[in-house]
Structure formats: structure tokens, C-alpha cells
Amino acid sequence: MQKDFPKLIVESILNEVARAEAKFPAWPTDMIHASAIVNEEAGELTKAALQWTYEGGDIIEAQKEAVQTAAMCLRFLRALAELQYTPQASF
């Protein structure tokens, strides 16, 4: 493994956070919608992993989706202090 590999990964994730925030500056103020964004990215990562495993897909696509998922996790974690709790009726 390359010596600077962890640093390159972190830089890739932080660059993706900056890109995503420039493109989509708004972030949900409730936990369900914020977590849905993380889950959407994780779903794309799963899809890329399935395509690589069963269809000969591109491993770079899985790497890209992993970075995007990590970036959305960072946005989620950073926003936790600002998330607003809105009581919902239980079913």
C-alpha cells in the first residue's frame, strides 16, 4: 500500500465534500432526510460493488461511490448539532 494512501483518501473525501456543498449547499435540518442522503450514496456504492462482482464493472466506480458516501457521512456528522427535532405522531 502506498505510504500516502490514507492521506490521499482523506483529501479525496474532503474535496468531494467541497464539491457537493458547492453544488448542493442546502442540507436537511431533520435527521431522516439527512440520513436518506447518506443511504442514497451507500446504495450507489452497493450497486457499484454488485456490478464489479457480478458484471465485470469498474472498480474505480466503486471507489468513487465510496468517496461520495464518506463525504455525505461527514456532512451528516457535521450537521448533527444543527438538526432540529420535530415530534412526529407515532403509528
Helices and strands as residue ranges (DSSP letters): H 5-23, H 31-55, H 59-79, G 80-82
